[in-house]
Amino acid sequence: MITVQGLTRRFGARAAIEDLHFSLERGEVVGFLGPNGAGKSTTMRILAGYLPATSGSALVAGFDVLRQSLEVRRRIGYLPESVPLYAEHRVEEMMWFQARLHGMRRSEARTRIPAVLERAGIVDRSRAIIGGLSRGQRQRVGIAVALLPNPEVLILDEPTSGLDPLQRLEMRSLLAELGRDHTVLLSSHILPEIEAVCPRVIVLNRGKIAADGTKETLLGQLGGESRVRLEALVGPDVALALRLLKSIRGVGEIRDLGKQGIHHVFELPCREDLREDVGALAASRGWALRELTWQRPSLEQLFAKIALDMPHELPAAQPLASALAQAPTGSTAGEKLLVQLSPQPNAAPSVPAPPRTLYSLNPFDGGASRDLSKPKVVDPAPQPPREPGA
Amino acid sequence: MSGVFTIYRRELAGLFLSPLAWVLLCVALAFNGFFFSLFVSLFQGDVGEAFAFFLGGSQTFWLMIVLLPPLLTMRMFSEESRTGVLEFLLTAPVTDAAVVLGKLAAATSVMGLLWSSVLIYGLSAQALGTAPDWPPIVSGVIGATLVSAIFCAVGLAVSACTNTPLLAAFLAVLANAALLALPLVEQLVPTPPGHWFKLALGHANIVTQFHASFSSGVLDSRQFVFFGVWTGFFVFLATRILEARRWW
């Protein structure tokens, strides 16, 4: 539905965006994430036909945004960040204006306007003067205006900015609902919005795509490390406790945070949730637990990592699987900031995992006579094949 | 061009929903009324002479032509650019030319409404027993509206250049004055009689063209073409400026 290839836009000598490649399939909801000045709005303005690109191409619904701009504009609903509305008009007058601009028949507009206002949750203010509406209500009117022509593609630039927490929650559910009927490209620098609404995220930084994929894949590929936090009464032999914890498969270098009151605090870096294993060990050793939690990295941490440390932290990368076909041709590997999010099509089969050491509290697991304080070694369960693109 | 009428309706509504158009109309009508009564007394009750002087013959007419259109058009692009509404318009499925033409039609309509107030004076004179010569009055109103269209187009072109309405108005007044003063260039650059430059400037004289037709009650197609071409030129200029803005 949207195909962007080598999109670059310069303002004088400064490149607002540089060599962007991405595509959106029909019905996809994609979040554009990035710090202020990353190039989100510029990209959206180009897609909406407001700004021309310096180089590269962008197709929306199969039409070139520069050469077939009117065709593109007929097929998109665009809500700029400033929510541009005529303040002196009533809400329904603004809707009628939009209907006329899109050449809608009167009968069609008459039925569609109340329906769209209802959907945007602003139908009770249809006779209100726009200038007198609150920011949240204006935002809703803006979305209603964008939705009125029933566009194939919705481009929403910061639709939740300036809203209070309650309005933000309402907007979030509205956006999730819109994602069922439209292809949505949504920008925000408010991470929970993106996390809640968009299955796929494109992270922009300094005008380039820093990452593109689902949240899980982004976190996985960017080395997001989860950890189990354990606060327990392990007794005087802390070294033994450390050794036992270390014996759990999948645990990395354990951080001993020392005593907090009578409890000892450990942080166990791991890629998956090992609470059951740790809990079983604790139970088998008779450790009194105060806390056992699994802490996963958030999109926020990922975002901070990309925005602040990108040149050092991120691995030099290959183009995304989704953008393989449109991979830029003149840039060197070192310049590429994309992160490999999908398994390589021809990747070598993974090495079989070694047996796992498990602490199991199930007395019937391995025989009732098994010493529950000793670990039980089992073969790993066969791994289900990973979904392509996951 | 289907969007022209849609934009026209919106702009006209926008003008009358803001106090600007009402204030301008009010002041201009008071101004018109005062000067018309002054001219009638100056010409010792000769209503026909007063109308001729009022519609094109006096400096006040050209002063209003220079001042009023910029005040009407100053906000049309600059204010919309400042508030971001221009982004909405320029991403709507209408061409830039349609946007300019719709706004021009709205501003010209207000100017036409203003000039047609002269008809009330004519009807008043008729009601009082002195029937005026209607053809010069009607053609004068049409001509004044056509001239206003040129200056509205100049105002739009200037408004598209800046985000500050007052600056747009000021620059447009200067541009309008320069346009009216174009024939004076001939005096600055002495040329022999019959020189093409002299002829071109003579043909481009808006005041002369106005008096050649509309002041005398004649609706000549040549003058329609003349004013149409000038307006078209500035509409083209405004459209290109709008397009160029996308690159700024």
Interface residues (C-beta under 8 A of the other chain):
Chain A: R45 A48 G49 Y50 L51 P52 L70 R73 R74 I76 Y78 P80 S82 V83 P84 L85 Y86 A87 E88 H89 E93 F97 Q98 R100 L101 H102 G103 V145
Chain B: S2 G3 T6 R9 R10 A13 G14 L17 S18 T83 G84 V85 L86 E87 F88 L90 T91 A92 P93 V94 T95 R246 W247
